């Protein structure tokens, strides 16, 4: 009779591990999926868009969409010096400037700085910055480690 109870416990433990693995796989898939954000929210890329992304954790690979009226604005990827001074001449020589009115820019690791280079626009608040986080990489490693421990328990009957 005790072997029947033990068998039921193994089946229950196996079912629990399978459920945990499914949940972790789902979370890992979501964590690695890039998200798309419209800079400035519903207004798009415009003056004084400060606070549109407040409380959001942006990740490396997320896409910022800059919507604005073509010919009236642009968006330049710059460094901190150019951002702080609103001076494109302080940006690296290879700074990229977009003009289409519907620009999609992928966030990189660390700080990402954007300004409008039209005269007076940056000074009037047409600039934005955010941090591209890589936290998803470490959380994925931690989740993988948990999966490995559970697989070890499942297949060997314990942690070695």
N, C-alpha and C positions, 0 to 999 in steps of 0.2 A: 504494500500500500504506500510505503514511503517513497518508492521509486516513481509512482504515479504522480505524487505531489511535486517531486523534484522535476519531473518532465514538464508539468504545467508551469512551474516557475521558469524553466528555460524558455518555453514558448512565449511566456509573458515578457521575459527580458528581451528576447529576440524581437518581438513586436515593438517594444518600447525603443530599442536601438534603431530599428528600421524607421520608425516615426521621427526620431531625433535626426537621423541622417537626411530624411526628406526635408525637414524644416531647415536644417543647416544648408543644404544644397539650394533651396529656394532663396534663403537670405544671401548666400554668396552670389547667386545670379543677379539679384537686385543690387547688391553692393557694387558690382563691377559694371553695371549698366550706366552709361553716361546719360546725364539729364540735360535738357535744354531749357534755358531761361531767357526770357525777353527782357533785356536791360531796360530799366525804367518802368517795368510793369506795363499796364495797359497803354500808357502814354508813349511808350517807346523811348528811344535815345533822344533826350531833350534837356533843357535847362533844369537845374535843381532837382535831379532825379535821386538825390540822396535818400537813403533809407529803403529803397524798393526791395533790396535783398536782405534786410535786417533779420537776423536770426537763422539764416540759411547757411548750412555748411556746404560750400562748393568744393568739388573734388577735381583732381586732375582728370582731364578728358571731358569734363562737362562742357557744353556748348553755350556760349553767350551769343544771342541774336540781337544785333543792333539795327533797329528799324528807325528810319528817319527820312526826311524829304531829300531826295537826291539833288545835289547842287547847292543845298543850303547848309549842309553839315558834312562831316566825315568822321572817321574814328581811327585814331592812331594808337598802336601798341607802343608804349614808351617805358622808360625806366623811372625810378623814383624822383630823380632830379628834374626831369622834364614834367612829370606830374605835379610836383610841388610848386614849380615855377610857372607852369602853363607855357613852357617854352619848348617847342619841338626841336630847336637847335641844341638843346641839352640832351636830347635822346641820342642813342647810338646811330651811327651813319646808316646802318641797315634797318632802322625802324620801319615797320610796315604801316602804311596808311591805306585805309579802305574807303571807297567812294560810292559804292553801289546803292546804298539806301536800305539794303537788306543783307547785312554782313554777318557771317557765322564764324565765330572765333573760338577755338578750342583752348581751354585753360591749361596752363602749364604748372609745374610744381613751383610753389612759392608765391610771391606777390605778383599780381597781374595788374598793370596800370594802363588806363585808357583815357585819351583826351580827344576833344574836337579841336582841330588845328585852325579853324576859321577865326579870324581876328576877333578877340574879345569873348568868344564862346566859352573857352575853358575858364577864364576868369569869372564868368557869369554862372559857373557851376556845371558846365557840360564836361564833366570828368567823372571817372569812377575807378575804383580799385577793389580787389578782393584777393583772398588767399586761396590758392589751389592746394587743397589738402590731399595727403596721401594716406590718410588714416585707414582707408579701405584695404590697403595692402597688409597692414599688420593685423587687422581684424580677420582678414581671410586666412592668414597664417595661423592665428589662434584657433579659428574654426577647424582648419585642416588638422591641427594637433589634437583637438577634441575628437574628431572623427577617427583618427589613428588609434587613440586610446580605447574608444568604444569598440573598434574592430578587433583590437587585441583582446579585450575582455570577452567579446562574443565568440571568437574563434579558439581562444586558448583557455577560457574559463577563468581568467584572472589577469592581473597586471604583472608582467615579469620584470 
